[in-house]
Amino acid sequence: MNNIKPTVTIEYCPKCGWMLRAAYMAQELLSTFTDELGGVLLKPAEIGGAYIISINEMIVFDRKAKGRFPEVKELKQLIRDVVSPEKDLGHSDKTK
């Protein structure tokens, strides 16, 4: 019986000043996924310019690969699709 909730890791470049952005996104995720997540880890990156969001080591968003930061709405959808696909995100959900 495995009831361990997933952990989201936000790896950010501290030299780029992205800690507050990472903290804001962590707060949004913790508010939205109160029952689904075990926590959100903020991890200072050793590589300059890094901003990588992963769930239990599985990368769901990489700023360098995408060439941009995720929108909060987009990030919530990406996390939801992995941790709780049936969850309704209300106004933050995809428009169909």
Secondary structure, DSSP 8 states (H G I E B T S, - for coil): ------EEEEEE-GGGT-HHHHHHHHHHHHHHTTTT-SEEEEEE-SSTT-EEEEETTEEEEEHHHHTS---HHHHHHHHHHHH-TT---GGGS---
